[in-house]
């Protein structure tokens, strides 16, 4: 009976004109559906954007936690070091930060195998568990060793969360709003960073407040673990596992009954249950999948080599020279980052991913050019501060418009369903490696080469990213994941 339903749905799909299969944008797609409203497309249309929204809002709690844990040690590190007895040790302070990054690398490596092995919902719950354990250990500890172990656990959750969130949001979102919903993860990360900043403000004046900052993070992690039990599983993952009946139930929750048959027919052409466990690591590095995996890894590498983390790190120094207190400076940067992410959410499904990426990297190149100019000897002293502060804020704004939110969304779209989770894991791991190297080398380079050359290097990578995106990135706006896969994946 199940095979008959699939055959009926697939034959309905095949009878439709091929010119409607891969339209250039969502508007064209909407028109083509409307012109066949008395034929086979009548009950397809566009599913409600409201149905998947609650599920996505729960999923992006993982991104909120990611942002929070990135920023939680900024204002608490000083008081924490005094309480735990490592004040004045730059090595110990560096370990508190970098241990978390090491854990994130481990979490990202295994994220694909976890997401494919136990599903996206259980993947989120496994992301929340080490965050709860690690944050509790960090909050209750009286020794540096336990703090580092706690940060390692938190990092594992941080590495797992973004990869699973990108997969889940892409797989449960209707094509015409997938870009908008994909931007939610970046907005949640920004809110997490701002939240960590606001919660951490009393840390310098209140003894032991840093412990409260860690305890607070266990609340959203517990909420994520509990609420995910009531969320829909990814239909793509269920179809890959051959569980068509369950996939139909979840699609009914996410899209409505009238869209189930068409969606199942689409997924059945690409997500084959007999291949779910046959993806080997080497398969991602050569052969027919090499091109998309290379594009994904290169995008993440260019995102980090553009200098975003160095600019965030150095922004406090820039604002301090301008006479702006660090708390105010961090708040300004956070608000600009959040504002850009909201604008990106609005534009993602209108302008498309490729336009936003190109515009974003160009804007970042201009911003780093302002920093290079500010470091030049011929610029009047009164103009240096304006160029430095303006360049920093423009850079953050440009990053948040495209280079920040687009790569993880785009990768979850362009990877074929069979390798999507594991390819995302590989690219996320590459992201963390480049992130670590930039953080490690930035200050020594700044000391030996000077800000002018360092920012010029960042500007060069931004321009290289523009060229790379123009030549290699395809537009995915308004297209289903199956349409994108058919367009990108070679037949042999």
Secondary structure, DSSP 4 states (H G I P E B T S, - for coil): -HHHHHHHHHHHHHHS-GGGTS-SSHHHHHHHHHHTTTTTTTTTS---HHHHHHHHHHHTHHHHHHHHHHHTTTTTHHHHHHHHT-TT-HHHHHHHHHHHHHHHHHHHHHHHHHHHHH-HHHHHHHHHHHHHHHHHHHHH-SSHHHHHHHHHHHHHHHHHHHHHHHHHHHHHS-GGGHHHHHHHHHHHHHHHHHHHHHHHGGGGTSTTHHHHHHHHHHHHHHHHHHHGGGSPPPHHHHHHTT-HHHHHHHHHHHH-GGGHHHHHHHHHTT--GGGTT---GGGGTSGGGHHHHHHHHHHHHHHHHTTHHHHHHHHHHHHHHTT--HHHHHHHHHHHHHHHHHHHHHHHHHH-HHHHHHHHHHHHHHHHHHHHHHTSTTS-HHHHHHHHHHHHHHHHHHIIIIITTHHHHHHHHHS-TTTHHHHHHHHHHHHHHHHHHHHHHHHHHHHHH-HHHHHHHHHHHHHHHHHHHHHHPPP-TT--HHHHHHHHS---
